[in-house]
């Protein structure tokens, strides 16, 4: 027995939702990383699971109770619609009912060819696997809804990209892998019966409170929009840039999914883009909310047949819901930025929109950081010390140490008094402003070392990112941004 309690409700939907697909065995599986905390959450005894992890999570042996499938979906990729994508290198092993009673997907990524591979090899290189493992777990410890990583396994086989690289498989855990593109896949086929099946399934699994809604499809659209608005605001609060916000990477459950060409912004610039293929900045930092709304509109189009038989009326209703996104995101973003600045706390935000003075402070803070290209994470972490009475760390991140003086004077007049004074304000801010993020240069150095067989940098990054809000002795190098003379950072998809 594996210790994992499988219950494969999505696989039981059958075609066209899934295609039965076993992982392709690998030559010489070797366990590189295993997430004991996540194993406990999945309801397993970690030593038992770890003992079999190399074989089970490479695809070499079947896990008792698993029912492996590749899932079908379509997607708008950089705005261009592709009617059939699907899991081209991933196999959903099944759903596990965890120790908390929650249902979660367990998926192997890099598990070999599937009916949706479109000529690809279905494999993953070591670098992207370690990036996803590290960054997805970092997002979790930062408090952001995300898929998570259970295991990383070296395959003992090469993969061929621009160069020959070691192959690996990551085990990804998610609330589900249902995407906006899953609905698009059925809508473009004009398969209304399957679309209704998917709608009912998603509501039962992710939004049970919508079951009694008069118009379930419209209610789902609104609920997904609210979750996406909150998610993108959380991304932006830590400087995260997704990189490939296609509709097939937009989770219906409201989790961050797909850590291909992602990265974290350092010097603040709303136009920040990392993906090597995003030449027009479609998925730039400042565009993440508009693109999330664009994706929501594509979901609305797919749901139109289920919203109502009167299509003009359905379009009107769906458009009204999509148009609510901007306001929902604006509220979430303002609430989070204000809390990062110590103007209020997340558990006691302003009852309505921030007043003019606070709104002006936030706008001017962003302008100050952009003008001087100040590191996003360092600036906010240093402001915590300023709340405690020490302005030196913040001034030290500016070449002109007097640059923040006028803003600081206004800010001190607006920071809400709380019991305990400055130390209490600073402590509250430190819980929202991390000391450590997956710094781009550190992630790249980790990958380069791992390709040469040295996994010590990976293990060190794992340790520091497990508690990103805590100061950690000897880890100062992981808190610093790249030097100014380093070339602009670029990320690559890995497929």
N, C-alpha and C positions, 0 to 999 in steps of 0.2 A: 504493500500500500504506500501511496505517496504522502498521505497526510493532508492532501488537498481535496476538498469536497467539491467536485465538479457538478454543475447543473447547466446543461448546454442549451439554453432557450433560443439563442439567436441561430445557432446551427440547425435547430429543429425547424426553422422557417423554410429551409430548403431553397431550391431555385425560385426566382432569380437572385435571391439575396446572397447566396453563398455557393461555392463549388467545393466539393470534398477534395482535400489536398493534404497529403502527409508531407512533413518536412523531408528534405533530401539529406541523407546521412553525410557526415564529414569524415575526413581521414583520421584526424588525431585530436579529438576535443580536449581542451585544457581549460579549467575554470580560472578566470582572471579576477572576477569580483562577484561577490554574493551579498545580498542585502538582508541581513538577519532580521532587522526590525520589520521590514515589509513581509518577510516570511511569516513572522508571528501574526501580523495583521491578517494574512491570508489563511490563518488557522493551522499553520503547520509547525512541527517541531524542527527548528532550523538545522540542527545537526543531521537529522534524517534526510532532509531535502538537500542539504549541502553535499552529503555523501553521494547522491545520485545526480547532482546538478550538471556535471560535465556532459553526461549522456543525455539526460532529459532535455536540457536547455540548449543543446546543439542540434537536436532532432534525431540523434542516433537511436534512441529508444523511446517508445510511447509511454506516456504517463498514464497510469490507470485512471480511467474515468474521462480522459480527454477525448474530444471529438473534433479533430483538426479540420479547419476549413480556410479557404481564402475568401474574403468578403468582396462584394462587387460595389462599385460606386463610379460616378462620373466626376467632372469637376471643371471649373473655370481656372485655367492656369495662366497667370499673368493676363487675365481678362479674356482669354480665348477658350471657348468651350470644347471639351473633349468628352464625347458621349459615353465612352467606356474606359475607365482606368482600372480600379480594383487593386487588390494586394498583389503587386508584382514581385515582391520579395519578402512577404510576410505571411505567416500562417497563424491564425487564431486557434490556439489549442483548446480553448473553451472558457467557460465562466466558472469562477470559484466563489463560493459563499464563504466569506471570511469570518474570523472570530467575533467581529462586530455585527455580523448579520448582513453586511453589505455584499452586493454582487459586483464582481470585478472581472474584466477580461484579462486573460493571460495570453500574450502573443509573442511569437518568435519573429524577429526582424533580421533578415539576412539568411533565411531558411531555405533558399533555393527557388527554382522556377515554379511558377503557378500558371493557370490558364490566363492570367492577366499580365504576364511578364512582358509581352510585346517585344520579344527578341532579347530582353535583358538576361543577365546570368542569375538574377535572383539572390545575389550574394551582397554582403556588406564588408567594407574594409575596416580594419581595426580602428583607424582614427575616428571616423564618424560614430562608431559604436561607443568608444570611450567618451567622445564629446557628449553624446546623448545620455549616457549613463551619468556622467558628472553633472551636466547642466540640468537635466530633469530632476535629479535629487537636490541640487542647489535650489531650484525653483520651489521645490516642496518645503525645504527648510526656511526659505524666504517667506513662506506662507501663501504661495500663489497656486491656485488649482492647476494640476498638471498630471499627465501620465507619469508613471514612475518606473524605475529600473530595478528588476529583481536579480538579474544575473548577466554577466558578460562572459562569453566563452570564445577562446581562440580555436579556430577550426583546424589548424595545421595545413591549410591549403591556401594558395595564392589567389588573389583577385586581380584582374587586369583593368586598370584605369589609364590615366596618363603614364603611369608607371606600375610596376608589379608591387603589390602590397600584401601584408598578411591579412587573411580573412578572419572574420569574427561574427558572432551572433549575439544580439541583445534580447533579453526577455523583458518585454514592456507590459506594464500593468496599467489598466485604465478603467474608469467607470463604464465606458464602452468605447468602441471604435466607430460608432455611427457618426456620420458627417453630414454637412449640408449636401455634399456630393452624392450621398446615398439616396437622398430624396430626388436629386436631379436625375440620377440614373433611371429611376422608375418613371419620373415625369416625362422624360424625353422618349421613353418607350410607349407612352400613353397607357401605362398599365395601372389604371385607377384602382383595381382591386388590390394589387400589391402595395400601392401607395397608402391605401386605407389600413392595410395590415401593419405597415411600418409605423404609421401615425399612432395606432392603438398600442403597438409594442413600445414605442418611445415614451408615450404618456405613462403607461403602466410601470416602466422601468425607471424613468428619470423624473417624471412630473405627475405623480399620482393624484396630486391635488387638483389637476385639471380634468379629471375623469368626468365630472358632472357639469362641465362647461357647456353652454348652449352651442358654442362653435369651437370644438376642440382644436381644429387646425389653426384658427386665428389666435386662440389662447396659447398654443404652443409657440407660434411665431413671436408673440410678445414675451413669453418666458425665456426663449432662447436669446432674444435681443437684450433682455435685462442682464442675463448671465454674461453675454459677450461684452456688454458695456462695462460691467464690473471687472471682467478679466483683463481687458485692454488697459483700463486705468491702473490696474495692479502691475501689468507689464511696464507701463511707462513710468510708474513711480520708482522702479529700480533701474530704469534705463535700458530695459530689454528691448531688442529689435528682433522680431520674429524672422523676417527674411523671406518667407515664402507663404504668405497668407492666402493661398489658393482656397477655393471652396472645398476641395477635398482635404484640406488641413484645418477646417473649421469644425470643431467638435460640437455636436448637438448637446452634449452634457456640460459644455462650458469649461473644458479643460484645455490647457496648452498641449498641443500635439504636433509632432514632427520638429525635431531639433537639427535639421540639416544646416542651412546657411544662416543660423542665428548667431547673435553676438550681443555684447553689452556696450552701450555707448559710454565713452570716456569723456572727452571734451564735449560740453553741451552744444549741440547743433541740431535743430529740428530736422534738417535735411539729411541726417546721418543714414547711410545705406552701407550694408556690408556685403550682400550677396553679389557675386561676380556676374551673375546673369541679370541682375536688376539694374539695367543700364539707365533707365529713365526714372528711377526712384519711386516706383509704384508702391513699394512696401517700406518706404523710409519711416523713420521714427514718428514724424508728425503726421504721416498718412495712415497710421495703424487704425485709428478710430474711423476715419472715412471708409477705409477698405472693409472693416468689420461691418459697417452699415451697408456697403455695397454687397457683401456676401449675404447679409440678411435679406436684401432685396431679391437675391437669387433663390433663397429659400422660399420667400413669399411667392415667387413665380411658380415654383414647383408645387406649392400647396394650394394654388388657386382652385383646382377642381374640387378640393375638399372643403374650401371655405364657403362655397355656395354655388347653386346652379345658375343664379343670376350673375354672370361673369363681370359686367360693368360694376355691379354693386360689390362683388368680391374684390375687384381691383381697388376700388375706393377704400374698402375696409383695410386691406392689406397695406396700401400706401400710407394710410393714417398710422398704422402700427410701426412701419419702417421709419416714418418721419419722427417718431418719438425717440429714436435711438440717440440722436444728437443731444437732446436734453438729458437723457439718462446718463450718457457718458460724461457730459459736462458736470453733472452733480457728483458723480463718482470721482472724477479727476480733481475737482475743486476740494472735495472732502479729504482726499488723500494728500494732495499737495499741502493744504493748510495744516494737516496733522503733522506732516514731515517738518514743517516750519515751526511747529509748536504753537500755532494760533488757536488750536483746539485739539481735542483727542478724538480718535475714531469712535469711541463709545459715547462721546458727547459732542457731535458736530453741530454747526449752526442749524437752527430750526428751518431756515430757508436759505436762499443764496447768501453768500458772504456779503457783508456790507462793503461800501465803496472803498473804505480804507484798507480792509483786508484784501479785497480783490486787486487793488492797486499794488499792494505789497507783493503779491504773488506774481503779477505780471512783470513788475520791475525786477524781482529776483531772477526770473528767467532771462530777462534782458541783460542783466548784469553778468550772468553766467555765460550767455551766448557771446556778448561783446568781448569778453576776456578768455573765451574757450576754456572755462574752468571744468575740471573733472566733476561729473555729476555725483558720483558716490562720495568722493572726498569732500566736496562742498557741503553736502547735507550732513555728513558725519561730523565735520568740523563745526558746523552750526550748533550741534548738540553741546559741544564744549562752551561755545559762546553763551548758550542759555544758562550754563553753570558759572558764568563770569569770566571765562578765559577766551578772549578773542584771538589770541596768537595763532592757534592752528588754522583758523579761517583766513586770517590775513596772510599767512604763509603760503596759501595756495594761489595767491594773486602776485603777479610780478610787481604791480603797483600796490603796495600794502595799504594804501589809503583808499583804494577804489571802492571797497564796501562800506566806508565810514558812514556816509549819508544814509544808506539803506539800513545799516545796523541801528542807527539812532531812531529811525521810524519804527523798525521792528520791535525794539525794546519797549516802545510805547504801546504796542499792540498785543504782545504775548500775554495770554490770559493768566492771571495769578491763580495758583493752585496751592493746596496745602503742602507745605514743604519747600515752597519757593523755587528758586532756580534749579537746585539739584533734582527736584521732582520733575520739573519740566524737562530737564536734560535727559533724565532716565526714561521718560515717556517717549521722547524723540528718538533715543537710541534703540527703542524697540521697533521703530519704523525705518530707521536709516542704517543699513548694514555697514559694517566695517569691511566686509569681504564680499566680493562677487566673483564669478568665474572670469577673471581678467583675461582678455583675449591673448595677450602674449604668453601668459602662464599656461593657458589651454594648449596653445600651439607648441610650446616647449614640452609639455607633457606628452602630446601626441608624437612628436619627433623622438623623444626618449623611448616611448613604448614600442615604436616601430623597430628600434634597435635592441629591444628586449629589456629595457630598464623601466620598471613600473613604479619605482619609488616616487617620482613626481606625481603620478596619478594618485597614489595612496596619500601623499601629503596634502594634495588639493582636496581629496575626499574628507580628510580630517578637519581641515580648517573650514570648509563649507558646510560641515555638519552643524556648526553653531555660528552662523555668519554675523550675528548681532553682538557677539562677545569679542572683546579684545583678547588676542592670543599671543603670548610671548614668543618671540622668534619667528613671527609670521609677517613682519612689516613689509617684506618684499612683495607679498601677495596682496597688499593693500594699496600699492602704488600703481598709478597709470603708466602707460608706456612713455618713454621720453619723447619730447616734441619732435625730434629729428627722425623718428621711426616712420617708415612709409605707411600710408593709409592701409588699414587692415581690410582684407578681403576673405570671404568665406566661400565654400564650394559645396555643392549638393551632396556629393559622395556616391551618387548612383552611376 
